Amino acid sequence: MREAQRRLSNGFLILLSLPTAAIGFCLSSAVASTTWLLSTRYDLHLENIALIWLMGPLMGLFVQPIVGWMSDRTWWLEGRRRPYLIAGGTAGALGTFALLHLDALAAATGLGLIAVAVFVVLVNDLATNVTFNPARSLVADLTPEGAHRTRGYAWMQVVSGVFGISAYLVSIVFGNEVLLLTTVAVTFLLTVVPALFIEEARSTAPTALASDADGRGGISTFKALWPMAGFALYGAYVAVDRSLLEHALSAWALPLFVGVLGLAIVWGATRVWRGRARPSAEHRLGTVLLAHGFAWLGVQALFVMTFFYVRDVVVAGADGPLMADAFYAMWSDTAPVAADSAGRVLSVGFLLMNVVGALLPVLVLKPLCERWGKVAVHRAAMGAMALAFAAIALAPPTEAFYYLGMLLCGVGWSSLISIVFAIFSESVDSRQMGMSMGVFNSSLVLPALAVPGLVKVTEALDLDRGVFLLFATSLLLSFVFWMFVTERPPHHPTESP
């Protein structure tokens, strides 16, 4: 094993973070460009775009646990995770390139544009899921529990954040088409090349938790997701109603969403109550996953719906030139188009969120975690993100206040994709880390399946800027559930709920 890897030097942790950073760049590219591309170039309606966004989480729900299970048991090309990084990086580059040619693919195959868009997004998300799980598991595989694990995931977010910032800068300066082409190269190079320089061990030592939990992890961990099972049913309902039944069951969309949301809250509250009466590692893990899930309900809705808020509220209500257009004019002589202006404002907002997300994990969150504990710091970050969403909804709907709100959102974002991984990875058996990371991914995928329900709530209440109050409510629910998570799992787990 190389000396830098043995010492867990910062250089090695940065190298270890590059595959995750590549997928982060790919996801940032998708957030910045997918809704814009489908809306402007292919003229798709918000409901169709929400359906296309839904396909990715559906794919991740099944693929990540399977890939995780397989990577736990794979040894090929001198690695457990390496084959999946190489395969996923290659497929992700091809899938991203295909997004620019959906019309040509539709003409060549004879399929409808929406069908082709759904297929390409599925392939692209399949590649992302094949890569993301092994990449994040690799950090846990090669760092010991405790401060080094937290440091590894903090560096992972710093590197990912830097590349995420780069994605939005490319979008703002050169446009979304150049961004997608850049994504093709970054996704391929930064997943395949680092995988060749990282040495993996054939097996990992069990965590201290494993001896008490009798190897808990993997498939048994899926029981912790039961309170969010209704979200999976809602996602399946939306997919079937829109793709097969042509909206025949659309009248049920809103009441069904309210029902599954209420079920998740009540079931989760019941689990919290039982956990207070009978503390156990299983109850704690279930609360962690539910709290994380509600955070991602708000964040996934932010990704899907913010473009329309920016276009219809911020850009439409602007009294003068936009700052994003002025920045773009420094690099281009092309006259700004309204839809492109909205895309640039959107990208600046997410750029600012990612700047904070890149700087905080190592500079601020890691020292705070050492002093106050990872759970306390992450809980506070979720509260800060809820306040940021509420501030955007209640402040004047101007470009400046939107940017300020997104800066504040970066506090929660920085923890949501760094510290929480350390919390979870120390709650399961490291020998089944790949499968367990698939379960962890499901805790954010399941709520993402319900985002079309939030779209229905927005339409029913005729919300425009008020959509951010929905995001804030989701983060507030996350904060409340994090209030009932202990810093460490109980030493002796009791009977599973």
C-alpha positions as CSV (number, residue, x, y, z in Angstrom):
1,M,0.0,0.0,0.0
2,R,1.4,3.4,-0.9
3,E,2.8,5.6,1.9
4,A,0.4,8.4,1.3
5,Q,-2.5,6.0,1.6
6,R,-1.1,4.4,4.8
7,R,-0.7,7.9,6.4
8,L,-4.1,9.0,5.2
9,S,-2.5,12.2,3.9
10,N,-4.6,15.1,2.6
11,G,-3.3,14.3,-0.9
12,F,-4.6,10.7,-0.6
13,L,-8.0,11.9,0.7
14,I,-8.3,14.3,-2.2
15,L,-7.5,11.5,-4.6
16,L,-10.0,9.2,-2.8
17,S,-12.6,12.0,-3.2
18,L,-12.2,12.5,-7.0
19,P,-14.7,9.8,-8.2
20,T,-17.4,11.2,-5.9
21,A,-16.5,14.7,-7.1
22,A,-16.9,13.6,-10.7
23,I,-20.4,12.4,-9.9
24,G,-21.0,15.6,-8.0
25,F,-20.0,17.6,-11.0
26,C,-22.4,15.4,-13.1
27,L,-25.3,16.0,-10.7
28,S,-24.5,19.8,-10.5
29,S,-24.6,19.8,-14.3
30,A,-27.9,18.1,-14.3
31,V,-29.4,20.5,-11.8
32,A,-28.1,23.5,-13.8
33,S,-29.1,22.3,-17.2
34,T,-31.7,19.4,-17.3
35,T,-34.8,21.4,-16.5
36,W,-33.6,24.3,-18.7
37,L,-32.7,22.0,-21.6
38,L,-36.0,20.1,-21.5
39,S,-38.0,23.3,-21.1
40,T,-36.3,25.5,-23.7
41,R,-34.9,23.2,-26.4
42,Y,-37.5,20.4,-26.2
43,D,-40.5,22.5,-25.0
44,L,-41.6,20.0,-22.3
45,H,-44.1,21.0,-19.6
46,L,-43.3,21.0,-15.8
47,E,-45.3,17.9,-15.2
48,N,-43.4,16.0,-17.9
49,I,-40.1,17.3,-16.6
50,A,-41.1,16.2,-13.0
51,L,-41.8,12.7,-14.4
52,I,-38.4,12.6,-16.1
53,W,-36.7,13.7,-12.9
54,L,-38.8,10.9,-11.1
55,M,-37.2,8.2,-13.3
56,G,-33.7,8.7,-11.8
57,P,-34.8,8.2,-8.2
58,L,-36.8,5.1,-9.2
59,M,-33.7,3.7,-10.8
60,G,-31.6,4.5,-7.8
61,L,-34.0,2.9,-5.4
62,F,-33.3,-0.5,-7.0
63,V,-29.8,-0.1,-8.4
64,Q,-27.8,1.3,-5.5
65,P,-28.6,-1.6,-3.0
66,I,-27.9,-4.2,-5.7
67,V,-24.6,-2.5,-6.8
68,G,-23.7,-2.1,-3.1
69,W,-24.4,-5.8,-2.4
70,M,-22.4,-6.8,-5.5
71,S,-19.5,-4.5,-4.7
72,D,-19.3,-5.9,-1.2
73,R,-18.7,-9.3,-2.7
74,T,-16.7,-8.4,-5.8
75,W,-13.0,-8.8,-6.3
76,W,-12.0,-8.0,-9.9
77,L,-9.3,-5.7,-11.4
78,E,-7.7,-5.8,-7.9
79,G,-10.6,-4.1,-6.2
80,R,-14.1,-4.3,-4.8
81,R,-15.2,-0.8,-5.9
82,R,-12.9,-0.3,-8.9
83,P,-14.9,-2.2,-11.6
84,Y,-18.0,-0.2,-10.8
85,L,-16.2,3.2,-10.9
86,I,-14.8,2.4,-14.3
87,A,-18.1,1.1,-15.7
88,G,-20.2,3.9,-14.2
89,G,-17.8,6.7,-15.3
90,T,-17.9,5.5,-18.9
91,A,-21.6,5.0,-19.0
92,G,-22.2,8.4,-17.3
93,A,-20.2,10.2,-19.9
94,L,-22.1,8.6,-22.7
95,G,-25.5,9.3,-21.1
96,T,-24.7,13.0,-20.5
97,F,-23.6,13.4,-24.2
98,A,-27.0,11.8,-25.2
99,L,-28.9,14.6,-23.4
100,L,-27.8,17.0,-26.2
101,H,-29.2,14.8,-28.9
102,L,-32.6,13.6,-27.6
103,D,-34.4,14.8,-30.8
104,A,-32.0,13.0,-33.0
105,L,-32.4,9.8,-30.9
106,A,-36.2,10.1,-31.1
107,A,-36.1,10.5,-34.9
108,A,-33.7,7.5,-35.2
109,T,-35.6,5.2,-33.0
110,G,-39.2,6.3,-33.9
111,L,-40.0,6.8,-30.2
112,G,-41.6,9.9,-28.7
113,L,-39.4,12.6,-27.3
114,I,-40.6,12.0,-23.7
115,A,-39.9,8.3,-24.0
116,V,-36.4,8.9,-25.2
117,A,-35.8,11.6,-22.5
118,V,-36.9,9.1,-19.9
119,F,-34.7,6.4,-21.3
120,V,-31.6,8.6,-21.5
121,V,-32.1,9.9,-18.0
122,L,-32.6,6.3,-16.7
123,V,-29.3,5.3,-18.4
124,N,-27.5,8.4,-17.0
125,D,-28.9,7.8,-13.6
126,L,-28.0,4.1,-13.7
127,A,-24.4,5.1,-14.4
128,T,-24.5,7.6,-11.5
129,N,-25.8,5.0,-9.1
130,V,-23.4,2.4,-10.3
131,T,-20.6,4.9,-9.5
132,F,-21.8,6.9,-6.5
133,N,-22.4,4.0,-4.1
134,P,-18.9,2.4,-4.5
135,A,-17.3,5.8,-4.5
136,R,-18.8,6.8,-1.1
137,S,-18.2,3.3,0.3
138,L,-14.6,3.5,-0.7
139,V,-14.1,6.4,1.7
140,A,-15.5,4.3,4.6
141,D,-13.5,1.3,3.4
142,L,-10.1,3.1,3.6
143,T,-10.6,5.3,6.7
144,P,-11.0,4.1,10.3
145,E,-14.0,5.1,12.4
146,G,-13.9,8.4,14.2
147,A,-11.9,11.6,13.4
148,H,-10.3,10.1,10.3
149,R,-13.6,9.0,8.9
150,T,-15.1,12.4,9.5
151,R,-12.0,14.0,7.9
152,G,-12.4,11.7,4.9
153,Y,-16.0,12.7,4.2
154,A,-15.2,16.4,4.9
155,W,-12.5,16.3,2.2
156,M,-14.9,14.4,0.0
157,Q,-17.4,17.3,0.2
158,V,-14.7,20.0,-0.3
159,V,-13.4,18.4,-3.5
160,S,-17.0,17.7,-4.7
161,G,-17.9,21.2,-3.8
162,V,-15.1,22.7,-5.8
163,F,-16.1,20.7,-8.8
164,G,-19.7,21.6,-8.3
165,I,-18.7,25.3,-8.2
166,S,-16.8,24.8,-11.5
167,A,-19.9,23.3,-13.1
168,Y,-22.0,26.3,-12.3
169,L,-19.2,28.7,-13.4
170,V,-19.0,26.9,-16.8
171,S,-22.8,27.2,-17.1
172,I,-22.8,30.9,-16.3
173,V,-19.8,31.9,-18.5
174,F,-20.1,29.5,-21.4
175,G,-23.7,28.2,-21.3
176,N,-25.3,24.9,-20.5
177,E,-24.4,23.1,-23.8
178,V,-20.7,23.7,-23.0
179,L,-21.4,22.5,-19.5
180,L,-22.8,19.2,-20.7
181,L,-19.8,18.6,-23.0
182,T,-17.4,19.4,-20.1
183,T,-19.4,17.0,-17.9
184,V,-18.7,14.2,-20.4
185,A,-14.9,14.6,-20.0
186,V,-15.0,15.2,-16.2
187,T,-17.2,12.2,-15.5
188,F,-15.1,9.8,-17.5
189,L,-11.6,11.0,-16.4
190,L,-12.2,11.5,-12.7
191,T,-13.9,8.2,-12.1
192,V,-11.6,6.0,-14.2
193,V,-8.2,7.4,-13.6
194,P,-8.2,7.7,-9.7
195,A,-9.5,4.2,-9.5
196,L,-6.3,2.9,-11.0
197,F,-4.1,4.6,-8.2
198,I,-6.1,3.6,-5.1
199,E,-5.2,0.3,-3.5
200,E,-8.1,-1.7,-1.9
201,A,-8.0,-4.4,0.7
202,R,-9.8,-7.7,0.0
203,S,-11.7,-7.3,3.3
204,T,-12.3,-4.7,5.9
205,A,-12.2,-5.1,9.7
206,P,-15.6,-5.2,11.3
207,T,-16.6,-2.0,13.3
208,A,-17.0,-2.0,17.0
209,L,-20.7,-1.8,16.4
210,A,-20.6,-5.1,14.4
211,S,-19.7,-7.2,17.4
212,D,-22.7,-5.8,19.3
213,A,-25.1,-5.7,16.4
214,D,-24.3,-9.2,15.1
215,G,-23.3,-7.9,11.7
216,R,-26.3,-5.7,11.3
217,G,-26.3,-3.9,8.0
218,G,-27.3,-4.7,4.4
219,I,-30.7,-6.2,3.9
220,S,-31.7,-6.1,7.5
221,T,-31.2,-2.3,7.4
222,F,-34.0,-2.0,5.0
223,K,-36.4,-2.4,7.9
224,A,-35.5,1.1,9.0
225,L,-37.0,2.5,5.8
226,W,-40.6,1.2,6.3
227,P,-42.1,4.6,7.4
228,M,-41.2,6.0,3.9
229,A,-42.7,3.0,2.0
230,G,-45.7,5.1,1.0
231,F,-43.4,7.4,-1.0
232,A,-42.4,4.4,-3.2
233,L,-46.1,3.7,-3.9
234,Y,-46.7,7.3,-4.8
235,G,-43.8,7.3,-7.2
236,A,-45.1,4.2,-8.9
237,Y,-48.6,5.7,-9.1
238,V,-47.2,8.8,-10.8
239,A,-45.1,6.9,-13.2
240,V,-48.0,4.5,-14.2
241,D,-50.6,7.3,-14.4
242,R,-48.5,9.6,-16.6
243,S,-46.8,7.0,-18.8
244,L,-49.5,4.3,-19.2
245,L,-52.9,5.7,-18.2
246,E,-52.6,9.2,-19.7
247,H,-53.5,11.0,-16.5
248,A,-56.7,8.9,-15.9
249,L,-56.0,8.9,-12.2
250,S,-54.7,12.4,-11.8
251,A,-57.6,13.4,-9.5
252,W,-56.0,11.2,-6.8
253,A,-52.6,12.8,-7.0
254,L,-53.0,15.4,-4.3
255,P,-55.0,13.4,-1.7
256,L,-52.7,10.4,-2.2
257,F,-49.6,12.6,-1.6
258,V,-51.1,14.1,1.6
259,G,-51.9,10.6,2.7
260,V,-48.4,9.1,2.2
261,L,-46.8,12.2,3.8
262,G,-49.1,11.9,6.8
263,L,-48.3,8.2,7.1
264,A,-44.5,8.9,7.1
265,I,-44.8,11.5,9.8
266,V,-47.1,9.4,12.0
267,W,-45.1,6.3,11.6
268,G,-41.9,8.1,12.2
269,A,-43.3,9.8,15.3
270,T,-44.3,6.3,16.6
271,R,-40.8,5.1,16.0
272,V,-39.4,8.0,17.9
273,W,-41.8,7.4,20.8
274,R,-40.7,3.7,21.0
275,G,-37.1,4.7,20.8
276,R,-37.4,7.0,23.8
277,A,-39.0,4.2,25.8
278,R,-36.6,1.4,24.5
279,P,-33.4,3.0,23.2
280,S,-31.7,0.8,20.6
281,A,-29.4,1.1,17.7
282,E,-32.2,0.0,15.3
283,H,-34.6,2.7,16.5
284,R,-31.8,5.3,16.2
285,L,-30.9,4.2,12.7
286,G,-34.5,4.4,11.6
287,T,-34.8,7.9,12.9
288,V,-31.5,8.9,11.2
289,L,-32.9,7.7,7.8
290,L,-36.3,9.3,8.2
291,A,-34.7,12.7,9.2
292,H,-32.4,12.5,6.2
293,G,-35.3,11.6,4.0
294,F,-37.3,14.6,4.9
295,A,-34.3,16.9,4.2
296,W,-34.0,15.4,0.7
297,L,-37.7,15.8,0.0
298,G,-37.1,19.6,0.3
299,V,-33.8,19.5,-1.5
300,Q,-35.0,17.4,-4.5
301,A,-38.0,19.7,-4.9
302,L,-35.5,22.6,-4.9
303,F,-33.7,21.0,-7.8
304,V,-36.8,20.4,-9.8
305,M,-38.9,23.5,-9.2
306,T,-36.5,26.4,-8.6
307,F,-36.0,27.1,-12.3
308,F,-39.7,28.0,-12.7
309,Y,-39.6,30.2,-9.5
310,V,-36.6,32.1,-11.0
311,R,-38.2,32.4,-14.4
312,D,-41.7,33.4,-13.3
313,V,-40.9,35.4,-10.2
314,V,-37.4,36.7,-10.1
315,V,-36.7,37.3,-13.8
316,A,-40.3,38.3,-14.7
317,G,-40.4,40.8,-11.8
318,A,-37.0,42.3,-12.3
319,D,-37.0,46.1,-12.7
320,G,-33.7,46.4,-14.4
321,P,-30.8,44.4,-15.8
322,L,-30.0,41.2,-14.0
323,M,-26.6,40.7,-12.3
324,A,-26.3,37.2,-13.9
325,D,-26.7,38.7,-17.4
326,A,-24.2,41.5,-16.6
327,F,-21.7,38.8,-15.6
328,Y,-22.4,36.8,-18.7
329,A,-22.0,40.0,-20.8
330,M,-18.4,40.2,-19.6
331,W,-17.7,37.0,-21.6
332,S,-20.1,37.2,-24.5
333,D,-21.5,39.7,-26.9
334,T,-24.8,37.7,-27.4
335,A,-27.9,39.5,-26.4
336,P,-29.6,37.7,-23.4
337,V,-32.8,35.7,-23.9
338,A,-35.3,35.5,-21.1
339,A,-35.2,31.7,-20.7
340,D,-31.4,31.8,-20.8
341,S,-31.4,34.6,-18.2
342,A,-33.4,32.4,-15.9
343,G,-31.0,29.6,-16.4
344,R,-28.0,31.9,-15.5
345,V,-29.7,33.3,-12.4
346,L,-30.5,29.7,-11.4
347,S,-26.9,28.7,-11.9
348,V,-25.6,31.6,-9.9
349,G,-27.8,30.7,-7.0
350,F,-26.6,27.1,-7.0
351,L,-23.1,28.2,-7.5
352,L,-23.3,30.3,-4.3
353,M,-24.8,27.4,-2.4
354,N,-22.0,25.1,-3.5
355,V,-19.3,27.7,-2.6
356,V,-20.5,27.5,1.0
357,G,-20.9,23.8,0.7
358,A,-17.2,23.4,-0.4
359,L,-15.7,25.7,2.2
360,L,-17.5,24.7,5.4
361,P,-16.9,21.0,5.8
362,V,-13.1,21.2,6.5
363,L,-12.9,24.8,7.7
364,V,-15.9,24.9,10.0
365,L,-17.9,21.7,10.3
366,K,-15.0,19.3,11.1
367,P,-13.8,21.4,14.1
368,L,-17.4,21.9,15.3
369,C,-18.0,18.1,15.1
370,E,-14.9,17.5,17.3
371,R,-16.2,19.9,19.9
372,W,-20.0,19.4,19.9
373,G,-20.5,16.0,18.1
374,K,-21.5,15.2,14.5
375,V,-25.3,14.8,15.2
376,A,-25.6,18.2,17.0
377,V,-23.7,20.0,14.2
378,H,-25.8,18.3,11.4
379,R,-29.0,19.0,13.3
380,A,-28.1,22.7,13.5
381,A,-27.3,22.7,9.8
382,M,-30.7,21.4,8.9
383,G,-32.3,24.1,11.0
384,A,-30.2,26.7,9.2
385,M,-31.3,25.4,5.8
386,A,-35.0,25.5,6.9
387,L,-34.5,29.2,7.9
388,A,-32.8,29.9,4.6
389,F,-35.7,28.5,2.6
390,A,-38.2,30.5,4.7
391,A,-36.1,33.7,4.2
392,I,-36.3,33.3,0.4
393,A,-40.1,32.9,0.6
394,L,-40.7,35.8,2.8
395,A,-38.1,38.3,1.5
396,P,-38.7,40.5,-1.5
397,P,-38.5,38.3,-4.6
398,T,-35.5,39.9,-6.1
399,E,-32.3,38.5,-7.6
400,A,-30.2,39.7,-4.7
401,F,-32.4,38.2,-2.0
402,Y,-32.5,34.9,-3.9
403,Y,-28.7,34.8,-4.0
404,L,-28.5,35.6,-0.3
405,G,-30.9,32.8,0.6
406,M,-29.0,30.3,-1.5
407,L,-25.8,31.3,0.3
408,L,-27.5,30.5,3.6
409,C,-28.8,27.2,2.1
410,G,-25.2,26.3,1.6
411,V,-24.8,25.8,5.4
412,G,-27.2,22.9,5.3
413,W,-26.0,21.6,2.0
414,S,-22.4,21.4,3.3
415,S,-23.5,19.0,6.1
416,L,-26.1,17.1,4.1
417,I,-23.5,15.7,1.7
418,S,-20.6,15.3,4.1
419,I,-21.1,14.9,7.9
420,V,-24.2,12.8,7.6
421,F,-22.2,10.1,5.8
422,A,-19.9,9.8,8.8
423,I,-22.9,9.5,11.1
424,F,-24.5,6.7,9.0
425,S,-21.3,4.8,8.3
426,E,-20.6,4.4,12.0
427,S,-24.1,3.1,12.6
428,V,-23.8,-0.1,10.4
429,D,-21.4,-3.0,9.9
430,S,-18.5,-2.0,7.7
431,R,-18.3,-5.5,6.2
432,Q,-21.6,-4.7,4.4
433,M,-20.9,-1.0,3.7
434,G,-21.8,-1.2,0.0
435,M,-25.3,-2.6,0.7
436,S,-25.8,-0.3,3.6
437,M,-24.9,2.8,1.5
438,G,-27.5,1.6,-0.9
439,V,-30.0,1.6,1.9
440,F,-28.8,5.1,2.9
441,N,-29.3,6.2,-0.7
442,S,-32.9,4.8,-0.6
443,S,-33.6,7.2,2.4
444,L,-33.2,10.1,0.0
445,V,-34.6,8.4,-3.1
446,L,-37.9,7.5,-1.5
447,P,-38.9,11.1,-0.6
448,A,-37.6,12.2,-4.0
449,L,-40.3,10.0,-5.6
450,A,-42.9,12.2,-3.9
451,V,-41.7,15.5,-5.4
452,P,-44.5,15.4,-8.1
453,G,-46.9,15.6,-5.1
454,L,-45.3,18.8,-4.0
455,V,-45.8,20.1,-7.6
456,K,-49.5,19.3,-7.2
457,V,-49.6,21.2,-3.9
458,T,-48.0,24.2,-5.6
459,E,-50.6,24.1,-8.3
460,A,-53.5,23.6,-5.9
461,L,-52.5,26.5,-3.7
462,D,-51.4,28.7,-6.6
463,L,-48.0,29.2,-5.1
464,D,-45.1,31.0,-6.8
465,R,-42.6,32.3,-4.3
466,G,-44.4,30.3,-1.7
467,V,-42.8,27.1,-3.0
468,F,-39.9,27.8,-0.7
469,L,-42.2,27.5,2.3
470,L,-42.8,23.9,1.2
471,F,-39.0,23.3,1.1
472,A,-38.7,25.0,4.5
473,T,-41.4,22.7,6.0
474,S,-39.6,19.6,4.7
475,L,-36.3,20.8,6.3
476,L,-38.1,21.7,9.5
477,L,-39.5,18.1,9.7
478,S,-35.9,16.8,9.2
479,F,-34.7,19.1,12.1
480,V,-37.4,17.8,14.4
481,F,-36.5,14.2,13.8
482,W,-32.8,14.9,14.2
483,M,-33.7,16.2,17.7
484,F,-34.3,12.6,18.7
485,V,-31.1,11.1,17.4
486,T,-28.4,10.3,19.9
487,E,-24.8,11.1,19.2
488,R,-23.8,7.4,19.2
489,P,-25.8,4.2,18.8
490,P,-26.7,2.4,22.1
491,H,-24.0,-0.2,23.0
492,H,-26.4,-3.1,23.3
493,P,-29.2,-3.0,20.6
494,T,-32.5,-4.3,21.7
495,E,-35.2,-6.0,19.6
496,S,-35.9,-4.4,16.2
497,P,-39.2,-2.5,15.8
